[in-house]
Amino acid sequence: MWLAYYRLQPWDATRQDFMTAQLIALTANIHKKQGSRVFKPVDFMPWEKSANSRKMSQRQIQKTFEIFAKMHNARLKGKQ
């Protein structure tokens, strides 16, 4: 019975990781430049093996986050 329920509603960290990746992808897409590629949740799940995912080095991940943080902070400053 528990196995059947788990198949319908998984409760492990994988599910939570995917939900978090969805939120990150949404946020990144809100702040992306017009005409650039659309981010998918798998882009923020480096442990997932997917034909559509691209490998990023630690430096690339850091640079991407820094760009996102600058864009986010600039947007917040504009609201003050």
Secondary structure in CASP SS format (residue, H / E / C, confidence):
PFRMAT SS
TARGET T0000
AUTHOR 0000-0000-0000
METHOD secondary structure of the structure
MODEL  1
M C 1.00
W H 1.00
L H 1.00
A H 1.00
Y H 1.00
Y H 1.00
R H 1.00
L H 1.00
Q C 1.00
P C 1.00
W C 1.00
D C 1.00
A H 1.00
T H 1.00
R H 1.00
Q H 1.00
D H 1.00
F H 1.00
M H 1.00
T H 1.00
A H 1.00
Q H 1.00
L H 1.00
I H 1.00
A H 1.00
L H 1.00
T H 1.00
A H 1.00
N H 1.00
I H 1.00
H H 1.00
K C 1.00
K C 1.00
Q C 1.00
G C 1.00
S C 1.00
R C 1.00
V C 1.00
F C 1.00
K C 1.00
P H 1.00
V H 1.00
D H 1.00
F H 1.00
M C 1.00
P C 1.00
W C 1.00
E C 1.00
K C 1.00
S C 1.00
A C 1.00
N C 1.00
S C 1.00
R C 1.00
K C 1.00
M C 1.00
S C 1.00
Q H 1.00
R H 1.00
Q H 1.00
I H 1.00
Q H 1.00
K H 1.00
T H 1.00
F H 1.00
E H 1.00
I H 1.00
F H 1.00
A H 1.00
K H 1.00
M H 1.00
H H 1.00
N H 1.00
A H 1.00
R H 1.00
L H 1.00
K H 1.00
G H 1.00
K C 1.00
Q C 1.00
END
